[in-house]
Amino acid sequence: MTRTILFATAVSGTLDILFAMILTVLFGRQVDNMLRFVASGPFPSAPDWGTAGAVLGLIVHFTLMAVMATIFVLATRRFPDILRSPIKWGVIYGLITYVAMNWVVVPLRFAAPLPPKPLSIATQLFAHIVLVGIPFALIAAKTLRPSAVVERATA
């Protein structure tokens, strides 16, 4: 179980942060500032910490990803049928994490306006579903059930 959580955290965490970095550059912003902003969630003064704040942003990001991976893996232990349909449950979990982060956590912490802008909704849904939820589910299905087979597209 621990290996699954660590592997899912590493894969999805890396995919998600690389996507965030690409978007940051495409929008003409600096990656180190984005990372310090991530760190400012739990550490409000992180934007003033320079490189240390950016490194802390990576740590915060992967910590949040580990929490999300742990919740998913624990859910598979309680509801093992999740492992039989990893794509479906990956999409569902991606939607759950999207709502939790973008409609609850971020607005409460940063007083972000609701609803988010359409571009933000699109990019965040992509990240949470394709880069987080589905990889979590596929990794869990493969590692927690050795005979697991990814569900068919027609299922």
N, C-alpha and C positions, 0 to 999 in steps of 0.2 A: 504494500500500500504506500509506504513512504517513497519508494522508487518511482512509483506512478505519479505521485504528487510532485516530486522534484523534476521528473522528466517533463510533465505537462507544464509546470511553471517555467522551466527553461525554454521550451519550444514556443509556447504562447506568449510568454513574456518578451522573448526576443522578436517574434513576429510583430507584436503589438508596438513595441517601442521603436522598431525600425520604421513601421508605418507612420508613427507619430513624428519621427525625425524627418521623414520624407515630406510629410504634409507641412511641417514647420518650415523647412527650406523652401518648398513651393510657395508658401504664403509670405516669403521674404523675411522670416523671423530667424532668430538665432537659436540653435539647438540647446546651448547651455542655459539660456533664459527659460526655455520650455522645461528643462529638467529641474531648474530651481523652482519653477512654479509648481511642479509635481511635489517637490519636497515641502513646499509651503503649506500643503494641506495639513499635515501634522506638526510642522515646524514653521510657524508664520514668518519668522525672520530669515528663513533660508534664502530668499532672493538677494540678501546682502552678504552671503557667504562665499561668493566667487566659485572657484572650482569645487570646493568642499560641498557647497550647496547643490551643484550639478551632480556630483557623485552620490550625494544623499538622495537626490531625485531618482536615480537609478535604483538605489536600495529600496526606496519607498515603492516604486513601481513594481519591482519583483516581489516585494513583501505582499502587496495587494494581490498580485497574481497568485502567489502561494496560498493566500486565504481563499481566493475564488476556486483554485484547484482542489484544495482540501475539502471545501464544501461540496464540490461536485463528486469527488471520490467517496466521501461519506454518504452522499445521497445514493450512490450506486450500491453501497453496502446495505442500505436500508431498503432500496428498491432495485433489486438486481435486473429487473426487466429493462432498465435503462440501457444496459449493455447490449441488448438484443437489437436496438434501433439507435445506434450512435449518431447518425446524421440528424434524425428527428430530434433527439434529446439535446444534441449539440446546438441546434438552432434555438430550441426552447430555452436552454440555459444561457445562450448568448443574448436572447431577448431579455431574460431576467436580469442578467448583469448590466445590460444597457440601461434598463429602467432604474435599477438600483443606483448606478453611478451617475447617470445624466439627469434623472428626474428627482433624485433624493439627495445623494451625498454631495455632489458638486453644488447644486443650488443652496443647500443648507450651509455648506462651508464657505462658499465664495459669493453668496447672494447673487448667483447667476440668474438672469431673467428666464422665465418660462413663457412660452415654449422655446426650445432652442431654435436657432436658424435652420432652414432646410438643409443646407450644406453640412452643418454640424450633425444633424440627425442622420444623414446618409453616410457620412464617413464613420461616425461612431457605431451605427448599426453594422456596417461592414466589418469594422474592427472586432466588435463584440461577438458577432456571429461567426464570421469566416476565420478570424485569426485567434479567437479565444474559445468560444463554445464548441465548435466542431473539432478542433484539435484536442481539446480536453476529452471529448467523448470518444474520439477514435483511439487516443492513447489509452484511455481507461478500458475500452473494449478489447484492445490488443493485449494489454499487460495484466489485466485483472481476470481475464478468462482466456486461457491459452488457446482454446479452440474457437475463439470469437471470429466471426466473419462479418465484415462490414455489410450493413443492410443493402439490399438491392435498390436501385433507383426507382423501381416500380412499387416498392412496398409503401 
